[in-house]
């Protein structure tokens, strides 16, 4: 009898950007002691200096990585950052454009760069002069926690279930418009986009509805024949997968034709899920570019961007085989920021453990304060139990009494002091402590004389 023991071997790169909605299970397993084999021999980079830059970025040696980059550029005086990024790609010859990728950090910057590039391509006659507007969907990229809160959704948002929710009456890959949100009950009201009765969906952390809905913001984008495009939504009905790329062949009569990279021609109705997920493919975010490989890469990172982190920097560098051009607003400031910002985001478990540690420290500090207050409260009681001894006003203190003035050996004052010293013990027999004190004072005075 043969017994099969299946094994699961996770494979990944913890230096790359993490998923928006998921946690960091691969990194957490490694921190928990999972045996790990490290593949340190980099195959993608063919240029030695670029390979060294990538290795430095992996180790967090950012300034050393900067030193191995062949090209670092900044905008000219009065030039916008997005214009510099776009012009750096437009200045390439056509053959180099085809093998050069362009990475920025945010969707907003990506939109601006693509707009400048499209204007340049129109002037060159490489894409059609007339644009056609297409109703589009821009992903909200909610985390799982955000997707479970009604406050995350706006009226007019479009929601697409990734699976059938029969109990709620939702169909996978259908489009639903948000018509109402209730913060009190944490519910959203959805209406099928083609029309129909509204459906109220209850949200809660971890429930099936919250983990099955993908939210988008309705936008309009311009496309023209010749545009390079990518698909951001999987549409099984149209046979198009998320991430597929192609070129617009024709647009009009209620449909768009896209020549895919594999040579197939996809004819898509403009109201189809695939067409609604179309986006320009000149510049892309670091998240979208993960997994891609190009000969050359242009990386646009502003020095004060929140997403300028070690992870974004590493992803940008490691996509290229031969050359990287880094464009930034100020190189030294960017290097300092990347050095400080790792880009690590705490997973829910990490955040929970940190919260427990913080609460333990707060309890310890509070206990110390309470103990100090108790000690302060007991101080008056100890003083009342041990009151200081009362001393007459004319009784000198043995510890602090000042030495009397010196007198000559034969002076009357000296003899008077001696007589006084001999007589005082009789006057103070009732109080031995004060008597001894006065006697000692007298003897000190005699010796001093």
Buried (B, 14 or more C-beta within 10 A) or exposed (E): EEEEEEEEEEEEEBBBBBEBBEBBEBBBEBEEEEEEEEEEEBEEBEBEBBBBBBBBBBEBBBEBBBBBBEEBBBBEEEEEBBBBBBBBBBEBEEEEBEBBBBBBBBBEBBBBBBBBBBEBBBEEEBBBEEBBEBEBBBBBBBBBEBBBBBEBBEEEBBBBBEEBBEEBBBEEBBBBBBBBBEEEEBBBBBBBBEEEEBBEBBBEEEEEBBBBBBBBEBEEBBBBBBBBBBBBBBBEEBEBEEEBBBBBBBBEEEBBBBBBEEEEEBEBEBBBBBBBBBBBBBBBBBBBBBEBEBBBBBBBBBBEBEBBBBBBBBBBBBBBBBBBBBBBBEBEBBBBBBBEBEBBBEBEEBEEEEEEEEEEEEEEEEEEEEEEEEEEEEEEEEEEEEEEEEEEEEBBEBEEBEEBEEBEEEEEEBEEBBEEBEEBBEEBEEEEEBBEBBBBBBEBBEEEB
